[in-house]
């Protein structure tokens, strides 16, 4: 079944379909339908996605540093002139 409808296409889309139909030797309508089918089927196929997992690793703390002395940790990380 097919229906007749009015669609407003941008100039670059019209030219692209015309060029494609000329290169394939097919009518504009058939080329447009084929391109729409291709676009619609591409929308349905989602890429396989692997889940992202973070694997935590124990980092430890350097000797002489303590989480209780935040100033010393910042100084160690950014240098003496961090302020």
C-alpha positions in Angstrom: 0.0 0.0 0.0 1.3 3.4 -0.8 -0.1 6.9 0.0 0.4 10.2 -1.6 1.6 12.9 0.7 3.3 16.3 0.6 6.7 16.7 2.3 8.9 19.7 2.3 12.5 18.8 1.6 15.5 21.0 2.0 17.3 22.0 -1.2 20.4 20.0 -0.4 18.3 16.9 0.3 16.4 17.3 -3.0 19.7 17.7 -4.9 21.2 14.7 -3.1 18.3 12.5 -4.0 18.3 13.7 -7.6 22.1 13.0 -8.0 21.6 9.5 -6.4 18.6 8.7 -8.7 20.6 9.8 -11.8 23.6 7.7 -10.8 21.4 4.7 -10.2 19.1 5.3 -13.2 16.1 5.1 -11.0 13.1 7.4 -10.6 13.2 10.1 -7.9 10.3 8.5 -6.0 11.9 5.1 -5.9 15.3 6.5 -4.9 13.7 8.6 -2.1 11.8 5.5 -0.8 14.9 3.4 -0.8 16.9 6.1 1.1 14.1 6.5 3.7 14.0 2.7 4.2 17.8 2.6 4.7 17.6 5.5 7.2 14.7 3.9 9.1 16.4 0.5 9.3 19.6 2.1 10.5 17.7 3.8 13.3 16.4 0.3 14.4 19.9 -1.3 14.6 21.5 0.0 17.8 25.2 -0.7 18.1 26.2 -3.4 20.6 27.3 -1.7 23.8 29.4 -3.3 26.4 28.8 -2.2 29.9 31.4 0.1 31.4 32.8 -1.1 34.7 35.4 0.5 36.9 37.8 -1.8 38.6 38.9 -0.1 41.8 42.6 -0.6 42.7 44.0 0.0 46.2 46.2 3.1 45.9 47.6 3.2 49.3 49.2 6.2 50.9 52.8 7.2 50.8 54.7 7.0 54.1 54.7 10.2 56.0 51.4 11.4 54.5 48.1 11.2 56.4 44.5 11.9 55.4 44.2 13.9 58.6 46.7 16.5 57.2 44.9 17.8 54.1 47.3 20.7 53.7 50.3 18.3 53.5 48.4 16.2 50.9 47.7 19.3 48.7 51.3 20.4 49.1 52.6 17.0 48.0 50.2 16.9 45.0 50.5 20.5 43.8 53.8 21.7 45.2 54.7 24.2 47.9 53.4 27.2 46.0 49.9 25.8 45.5 48.0 28.6 47.2 
